[in-house]
């Protein structure tokens, strides 16, 4: 089983995803606490329910790390929508665009 949960979550949002086949899934978007790793920083990112793995996003410092982590989430959601998926708020209202989640 793949690890799909961030270790130290500092930001989380739950949304519903409607897959191309019509199936609905609860998706947990998670951003992890940036941690120093040797000469750089890393932050974990998960889109649990859409993608099976946690990815580690590197940055030169914690600020860049967080900025890039949000960018990874945004890009992944844009690709999901471009492929025919739809996003809804957890209560089922929507559909949503990526801008709705990041404003």
ZAZA-947368 format. One record per atom (N, C-alpha, C, CB): x, y, z; residue in one letter. Coordinates in steps of 0.02 Angstrom, whole numbers, plus 50000, padded with zeros to 5 digits. Glycine has a CB too. Layout:
<atoms>
XYZa ...
</atoms>
This chain:
<atoms>
500424994050000x 500005000050000x 500445006250000x 499525000050061x 500285011049957x 500665017149951x 500485021950009x 500545020649883x 500985025850030x 500865030950080x 500535036850045x 501525033050115x 499945038850068x 499585044450036x 499405049850085x 498965041850001x 499735050050142x 499595055050193x 500235058650212x 499265051850255x 500185065250216x 500745069450236x 500875068550310x 500605076950219x 501515068450329x 501705067250398x 501505072950445x 502465066150403x 501705079050429x 501555084950470x 501145089950429x 502205088250498x 500485089050429x 500045093250388x 499985100250418x 499345090050383x 500105105350376x 500005112250398x 499425115550361x 500645116350389x 499195112350307x 498625114850270x 498265109150236x 498845120050217x 497595109050243x 497205103650213x 496535106350191x 497105097850263x 496305103850134x 495635105350109x 495355098850080x 495645111150055x 494715097650092x 494385091850064x 493885094050011x 494045087550119x 493905090749954x 493445092149899x 493195085549872x 493785096449844x 492665085849832x 492425080049797x 492675080449725x 491645079549799x 492895074749700x 493115074349630x 492645069649593x 493855071849625x 492405071849536x 492005067549493x 492475065249437x 491365071249463x 492595058749436x 493045055849387x 492705055649319x 493275048749409x 493095054649266x 492805054349199x 492265049049193x 493355052949148x 492335043549231x 491845038149228x 491215039449270x 492165031649250x 491185045349302x 490605047149342x 490665045749416x 490005043749316x 491175041949435x 491285040249506x 491475046649545x 491835034849513x 491205047349605x 491395052849650x 491885050249702x 490765055949683x 492385054249717x 492875052549769x 492995058649813x 493545050249737x 493085057249878x 493295062449924x 494055063149916x 493095060849999x 494285069249904x 494995070449894x 495245075049950x 495135073649824x 495795072949982x 496115076950034x 496735080150004x 496305072550096x 496725086749998x 497305090449974x 497715092450036x 497105096849932x 498345090350039x 498755091650099x 499425094650080x 498855085150138x 499625099550119x 500295102650114x 500635101350181x 500255110450097x 501255099150178x 501625097550238x 502095103050261x 502005091350228x 502275102650324x 502755107150355x 503425106750319x 502835105650430x 503705112350295x 504365112050264x 504885109950316x 504555118950233x 505335105550295x 505865103150339x 506545103750305x 505735095750359x 507055105650343x 507725106050313x 507995099150299x 508205109950360x 508285098350240x 508605092150219x 509275094050187x 508145088050168x 509805092750224x 510485094650203x 510505102150187x 510705090450140x 510615103950123x 510685111150106x 510055114150077x 511255112050057x 509495110450078x 508865112950050x 508295111450098x 508725109849980x 507695112950076x 507085111550114x 506625107150073x 506735118150135x 506195103450107x 505695099250073x 505025099850109x 505915091850070x 504495099750069x 503815099650096x 503435093950061x 503455106450085x 503075090050100x 502675084650071x 502015087350045x 502555079050122x 501775084449990x 501145086249959x 500765079849944x 501245090549895x 500115079749959x 499695073949942x 499035076249914x 499585069550005x 498795072549865x 498115073349839x 497785066549847x 498125075749762x 497675064749910x 497405058149928x 496705057349899x 497405057250005x 496625052249859x 495995050949825x 496065051849750x 495455055649852x 496565055749729x 496725056549658x 497375053049640x 496755063949639x 497875053949682x 498535051149668x 498765047149729x 499045056749650x 499095041449718x 499245036949774x 499845038849816x 499345030249747x 500285043149792x 500905044449828x 500945051449855x 501495043149784x 501315052149909x 501525058649935x 502155060549897x 501655058450013x 502185066649872x 502785069049839x 503145074149883x 502625072149770x 503795074349877x 504195079149915x 504415084649867x 504815075749948x 504235090749885x 504375096649843x 504965100349874x 503755101349837x 505525100949837x 506115104249863x 506095111849852x 506735101349832x 506465115349894x 506545122549886x 507185124749919x 505945126349916x 507405130849903x 508025133449933x 507915135550005x 508295139449892x 507295137250023x 507115138950092x 506385137050103x 507235146650106x 506155137950163x 505465135750179x 504935139650141x 505345136350254x 505065145950128x 504595150150092x 504505147650020x 504825157450091x 505055146449985x 505015143949917x 504695137049916x 505715143649886x 504865133049964x 504595126349970x 503825126449972x 504875122850032x 503555130650014x 502825131250020x 502515133849955x 502635135750078x 502825138849926x 502575141649864x 502555136349809x 503005147649842x 503085132449803x 503115127249752x 502625121549768x 503825124449747x 502525120049832x 502045114849851x 501335116649830x 502075113749927x 501135122849840x 500475125049817x 500435124749741x 500325132249842x 500995126349708x 501015125849635x 500915118649610x 501675128449609x 501195113849646x 501115106749628x 500375104749634x 501555102249672x 500055106749687x 499345105149697x 498935108349641x 499095107649766x 499065114649628x 498695118249576x 498775114949508x 498925125649573x 499385113349490x 499525110249425x 499185103449419x 500275109549413x 499215099449472x 498905092849471x 498145093449462x 499065089049536x 497835098349496x 497115099349489x 496925101949419x 496865104149542x 497345106349391x 497225108749323x 497235102949274x 497755114049304x 497725098549280x 497785092649236x 497175088049244x 498435088749250x 496955087149306x 496365083049320x 495755085849284x 496235082549396x 495655092449289x 495085095649256x 495145095349180x 495025102949279x 495755096349154x 495865096049082x 495725089149054x 496585098049066x 495815083949095x 495705077149072x 494965075049077x 496135072349113x 494535079549098x 493815078149100x 493525077149168x 493695072149060x 493925077849221x 493675077349288x 493325083849310x 494235075649337x 492965083549364x 492635089449392x 492765089549468x 491875089449377x 492765095549495x 492865096549567x 492255099949597x 493495100549582x 492085098049659x 491525100849696x 491745102049768x 490895096249693x 491415106949800x 491525107749872x 491315101249907x 491135113849900x 491555100349967x 491405094250005x 490655093050014x 491745094550073x 490265098450017x 489535097750026x 489175096149960x 489255104150055x 489555095549905x 489265093849841x 489105099749796x 488645089949851x 489165105849823x 489025111749781x 489605112849732x 488905117949825x 489445115849677x 489945116949625x 489625115949557x 490555112349634x 490005114649507x 490715112749506x 491175118749517x 490885109349440x 491805117049531x 492315122049547x 492835122349492x 492645120449614x 493135128249486x 493745128949447x 494325129349495x 493715135349401x 494915128749469x 495515129149512x 495555135949546x 496155127849471x 495345141149512x 495375147849542x 494935148249605x 495155153149491x 494395144449608x 493965144349667x 494325141749728x 493345140149654x 494785137049718x 495145133949773x 495745138149796x 495385127049754x 495975142749754x 496575146549769x 496455154049775x 497095145249717x 495845155949791x 495705163149800x 495325164349864x 495315165949741x 
</atoms>
